[in-house]
Amino acid sequence: MRYHPQALVIAILSATIGCNFVVKVLFPEAGVKIAEALQSDAAPVLGVAALLVLIALGLFVKSNRSTIDRVLTGRAEPAEVWRAFFKPSVARRRDPK
């Protein structure tokens, strides 16, 4: 399947900016701590944590593959993407009082 070039660029930039925001703004000292942890005895634990994050990302991509394909090919509508992340069943679970 051929992906829309602008959609790929937007997806890559979005992921990069999002990761940069989380690391530098929310956790300003995390980069230094991660570099130190990779050199210490905690490296195996950090490796397992990274592996678990990759598995979670893989499961997310697998469960939303059709939506991701539609977004990257430029055929998805914003409402469709919104529904993929915020399913209507979540809103119905709230107890109205």
N, CA, C and O of each residue as an XYZ file, in Angstrom:
388
protein
N       0.843     -1.171      0.000
C       0.000      0.000      0.000
C       0.893      1.239      0.000
O       1.865      1.317      0.751
N       0.562      2.171     -0.821
C       1.366      3.396     -0.920
C       0.790      4.461      0.008
O      -0.393      4.794     -0.056
N       1.645      4.977      0.858
C       1.207      5.983      1.817
C       1.383      7.385      1.261
O       2.280      7.643      0.458
N       0.526      8.273      1.695
C       0.567      9.667      1.286
C       1.822     10.300      1.891
O       2.002     10.220      3.106
N       2.699     10.929      1.095
C       3.975     11.446      1.629
C       3.802     12.489      2.730
O       4.538     12.473      3.716
N       2.844     13.389      2.572
C       2.639     14.404      3.606
C       2.140     13.768      4.904
O       2.500     14.219      5.991
N       1.319     12.729      4.795
C       0.829     12.046      5.996
C       1.971     11.365      6.734
O       2.006     11.371      7.965
N       2.907     10.775      5.990
C       4.069     10.148      6.626
C       4.925     11.187      7.343
O       5.373     10.959      8.467
N       5.150     12.312      6.701
C       5.963     13.369      7.312
C       5.282     13.889      8.573
O       5.935     14.095      9.596
N       3.973     14.101      8.497
C       3.238     14.574      9.671
C       3.291     13.546     10.795
O       3.459     13.916     11.956
N       3.151     12.266     10.474
C       3.199     11.219     11.501
C       4.578     11.161     12.163
O       4.674     11.035     13.384
N       5.630     11.250     11.374
C       6.988     11.198     11.930
C       7.269     12.427     12.786
O       7.826     12.312     13.877
N       6.883     13.607     12.291
C       7.091     14.829     13.068
C       6.265     14.817     14.351
O       6.745     15.241     15.403
N       5.047     14.342     14.272
C       4.194     14.275     15.448
C       4.783     13.351     16.507
O       4.796     13.688     17.691
N       5.264     12.200     16.088
C       5.874     11.266     17.035
C       7.145     11.855     17.642
O       7.386     11.710     18.841
N       7.953     12.513     16.826
C       9.192     13.112     17.323
C       8.922     14.240     18.304
O       9.530     14.303     19.372
N       8.012     15.129     17.938
C       7.680     16.252     18.827
C       7.030     15.751     20.113
O       7.328     16.258     21.195
N       6.152     14.768     20.006
C       5.510     14.214     21.193
C       6.510     13.580     22.147
O       6.441     13.792     23.358
N       7.435     12.805     21.605
C       8.466     12.177     22.439
C       9.362     13.231     23.058
O       9.706     13.144     24.237
N       9.737     14.219     22.277
C      10.587     15.297     22.772
C       9.878     16.069     23.878
O      10.502     16.430     24.876
N       8.589     16.326     23.715
C       7.815     17.035     24.734
C       7.778     16.254     26.037
O       8.001     16.809     27.113
N       7.495     14.967     25.932
C       7.401     14.139     27.140
C       8.735     14.094     27.868
O       8.785     14.235     29.090
N       9.807     13.898     27.128
C      11.117     13.754     27.767
C      11.646     15.081     28.299
O      12.108     15.149     29.439
N      11.585     16.133     27.489
C      12.226     17.387     27.889
C      11.363     18.297     28.741
O      11.887     19.019     29.590
N      10.063     18.282     28.540
C       9.208     19.195     29.289
C       8.672     18.546     30.563
O       8.763     19.121     31.648
N       8.116     17.351     30.423
C       7.544     16.712     31.600
C       8.607     16.093     32.504
O       8.452     16.077     33.725
N       9.685     15.585     31.910
C      10.751     14.956     32.677
C      12.093     15.553     32.250
O      12.839     14.906     31.514
N      12.418     16.767     32.690
C      13.611     17.449     32.185
C      14.932     16.751     32.492
O      15.891     16.899     31.735
N      15.001     16.008     33.566
C      16.257     15.344     33.909
C      16.281     13.884     33.465
O      17.217     13.154     33.792
N      15.267     13.457     32.730
C      15.154     12.051     32.357
C      16.263     11.619     31.396
O      16.777     10.505     31.509
N      16.637     12.487     30.454
C      17.668     12.114     29.494
C      18.981     11.769     30.169
O      19.643     10.798     29.804
N      19.346     12.559     31.141
C      20.587     12.303     31.877
C      20.462     11.025     32.697
O      21.390     10.218     32.751
N      19.320     10.849     33.326
C      19.121      9.652     34.151
C      19.093      8.383     33.305
O      19.619      7.348     33.715
N      18.478      8.462     32.124
C      18.439      7.290     31.245
C      19.843      6.943     30.770
O      20.209      5.768     30.736
N      20.631      7.940     30.404
C      22.004      7.681     29.967
C      22.824      7.051     31.091
O      23.616      6.142     30.847
N      22.636      7.531     32.322
C      23.332      6.941     33.466
C      22.859      5.526     33.732
O      23.665      4.658     34.069
N      21.548      5.276     33.583
C      20.998      3.942     33.833
C      21.508      2.925     32.817
O      21.685      1.751     33.144
N      21.745      3.377     31.581
C      22.270      2.460     30.572
C      23.704      2.036     30.879
O      24.159      1.003     30.389
N      24.413      2.815     31.678
C      25.791      2.495     32.037
C      25.879      1.722     33.351
O      26.938      1.188     33.678
N      24.786      1.656     34.106
C      24.838      1.058     35.447
C      24.296     -0.369     35.444
O      24.081     -0.982     34.399
N      24.086     -0.866     36.661
C      23.546     -2.223     36.837
C      22.061     -2.303     36.478
O      21.520     -3.402     36.356
N      21.400     -1.172     36.309
C      19.975     -1.153     35.995
C      19.702     -1.322     34.497
O      18.545     -1.275     34.080
N      20.717     -1.514     33.701
C      20.540     -1.625     32.249
C      19.607     -2.774     31.854
O      18.787     -2.583     30.956
N      19.689     -3.962     32.478
C      18.736     -5.024     32.101
C      17.280     -4.662     32.396
O      16.381     -4.994     31.623
N      17.058     -3.984     33.512
C      15.691     -3.569     33.860
C      15.184     -2.548     32.849
O      14.028     -2.612     32.431
N      16.035     -1.612     32.455
C      15.664     -0.616     31.455
C      15.398     -1.281     30.108
O      14.497     -0.861     29.381
N      16.154     -2.292     29.773
C      15.939     -3.032     28.529
C      14.602     -3.757     28.526
O      13.898     -3.758     27.517
N      14.247     -4.373     29.650
C      12.949     -5.047     29.765
C      11.817     -4.039     29.671
O      10.802     -4.304     29.026
N      11.981     -2.883     30.310
C      10.950     -1.842     30.227
C      10.787     -1.357     28.791
O       9.661     -1.154     28.336
N      11.886     -1.168     28.075
C      11.812     -0.742     26.673
C      11.135     -1.813     25.821
O      10.356     -1.489     24.924
N      11.424     -3.076     26.093
C      10.791     -4.170     25.366
C       9.285     -4.199     25.613
O       8.510     -4.419     24.682
N       8.866     -3.982     26.854
C       7.439     -3.953     27.174
C       6.728     -2.783     26.486
O       5.590     -2.916     26.036
N       7.408     -1.642     26.410
C       6.821     -0.496     25.701
C       6.671     -0.813     24.213
O       5.658     -0.462     23.608
N       7.659     -1.468     23.623
C       7.565     -1.839     22.213
C       6.451     -2.856     21.970
O       5.771     -2.794     20.947
N       6.261     -3.789     22.899
C       5.173     -4.755     22.773
C       3.824     -4.044     22.846
O       2.919     -4.346     22.069
N       3.688     -3.095     23.785
C       2.439     -2.338     23.895
C       2.178     -1.534     22.627
O       1.045     -1.474     22.149
N       3.217     -0.920     22.085
C       3.072     -0.172     20.837
C       2.672     -1.094     19.695
O       1.824     -0.741     18.875
N       3.271     -2.260     19.639
C       2.906     -3.237     18.607
C       1.457     -3.683     18.708
O       0.777     -3.818     17.692
N       0.980     -3.913     19.925
C      -0.422     -4.294     20.107
C      -1.363     -3.164     19.710
O      -2.416     -3.407     19.122
N      -0.983     -1.926     20.032
C      -1.798     -0.781     19.636
C      -1.885     -0.666     18.123
O      -2.963     -0.453     17.569
N      -0.738     -0.809     17.456
C      -0.707     -0.713     15.993
C      -1.507     -1.851     15.375
O      -2.227     -1.644     14.398
N      -1.388     -3.055     15.938
C      -2.125     -4.201     15.405
C      -3.629     -4.007     15.541
O      -4.380     -4.344     14.626
N      -4.074     -3.472     16.664
C      -5.511     -3.310     16.877
C      -6.085     -2.141     16.087
O      -7.292     -2.108     15.849
N      -5.271     -1.191     15.676
C      -5.739     -0.020     14.922
C      -5.137      0.041     13.525
O      -5.014      1.125     12.954
N      -4.765     -1.091     12.973
C      -4.068     -1.112     11.690
C      -4.889     -0.500     10.554
O      -4.353      0.258      9.746
N      -6.169     -0.816     10.486
C      -6.977     -0.284      9.389
C      -7.084      1.236      9.475
O      -7.024      1.922      8.454
N      -7.242      1.763     10.686
C      -7.318      3.217     10.846
C      -5.983      3.860     10.505
O      -5.951      4.900      9.847
N      -4.889      3.266     10.938
C      -3.553      3.799     10.639
C      -3.310      3.784      9.131
O      -2.776      4.750      8.585
N      -3.694      2.702      8.450
C      -3.538      2.651      6.995
C      -4.355      3.735      6.308
O      -3.888      4.365      5.360
N      -5.583      3.952      6.789
C      -6.427      4.984      6.174
C      -5.857      6.381      6.414
O      -5.937      7.241      5.536
N      -5.279      6.614      7.601
C      -4.686      7.927      7.889
C      -3.460      8.155      7.015
O      -3.314      9.225      6.425
N      -2.584      7.172      6.924
C      -1.341      7.339      6.171
C      -1.553      7.375      4.659
O      -0.693      7.867      3.928
N      -2.682      6.863      4.186
C      -2.976      6.963      2.761
C      -3.793      8.206      2.447
O      -4.031      8.507      1.277
N      -4.225      8.934      3.472
C      -4.963     10.167      3.265
C      -6.442      9.973      3.031
O      -7.103     10.882      2.530
N      -6.990      8.808      3.378
C      -8.401      8.533      3.140
C      -9.256      8.640      4.398
O     -10.478      8.509      4.313
N      -8.656      8.872      5.554
C      -9.410      8.901      6.809
C      -9.959     10.290      7.079
O      -9.359     11.302      6.716
N     -11.112     10.311      7.724
C     -11.719     11.568      8.150
C     -11.384     11.785      9.624
O     -11.177     10.817     10.356
N     -11.329     13.040     10.070
C     -11.010     13.300     11.478
C     -11.963     12.610     12.448
O     -11.530     12.134     13.497
N     -13.242     12.548     12.118
C     -14.209     11.889     13.013
C     -13.906     10.400     13.150
O     -14.085      9.822     14.222
N     -13.454      9.789     12.080
C     -13.108      8.362     12.120
C     -11.908      8.115     13.038
O     -11.884      7.156     13.809
N     -10.921      8.995     12.939
C      -9.735      8.866     13.795
C     -10.122      9.097     15.251
O      -9.654      8.383     16.138
N     -10.963     10.076     15.499
C     -11.420     10.373     16.855
C     -12.136      9.166     17.455
O     -11.909      8.817     18.613
N     -13.004      8.527     16.663
C     -13.732      7.354     17.158
C     -12.800      6.187     17.447
O     -13.090      5.374     18.324
N     -11.679      6.088     16.722
C     -10.739      4.991     16.950
C     -10.092      5.089     18.325
O      -9.800      4.071     18.952
N      -9.867      6.320     18.798
C      -9.222      6.499     20.090
C     -10.220      6.609     21.234
O      -9.957      6.137     22.340
N     -11.364      7.231     20.970
C     -12.385      7.420     21.998
C     -13.655      6.742     21.541
O     -14.517      7.359     20.916
N     -13.759      5.481     21.857
C     -14.891      4.684     21.413
C     -16.158      5.135     22.137
O     -16.091      5.515     23.307
N     -17.310      5.102     21.468
C     -18.562      5.521     22.112
C     -18.912      4.716     23.354
O     -19.602      5.226     24.236
N     -18.454      3.471     23.448
C     -18.777      2.647     24.613
C     -18.160      3.209     25.889
O     -18.688      2.984     26.978
N     -17.053      3.937     25.771
C     -16.433      4.539     26.943
C     -17.332      5.631     27.520
O     -17.479      5.744     28.737
N     -17.920      6.417     26.658
C     -18.812      7.492     27.112
C     -20.084      6.940     27.737
O     -20.643      7.565     28.638
N     -20.550      5.801     27.287
C     -21.781      5.224     27.825
C     -21.585      4.578     29.190
O     -22.566      4.363     29.903
N     -20.362      4.264     29.576
C     -20.113      3.617     30.859
C     -20.304      4.538     32.044
O     -20.469      4.069     33.170
N     -20.286      5.819     31.816
C     -20.447      6.767     32.929
C     -21.848      6.647     33.490
O     -22.824      6.466     32.762
N     -21.917      6.751     34.784
C     -23.206      6.631     35.457
C     -23.844      8.023     35.535
O     -23.374      8.864     36.302
N     -24.906      8.285     34.755
C     -25.530      9.615     34.805
C     -26.275      9.845     36.106
O     -27.124      9.043     36.496
N     -25.956     10.941     36.775
C     -26.644     11.236     38.039
C     -27.106     12.652     38.048
O     -27.709     13.099     39.024
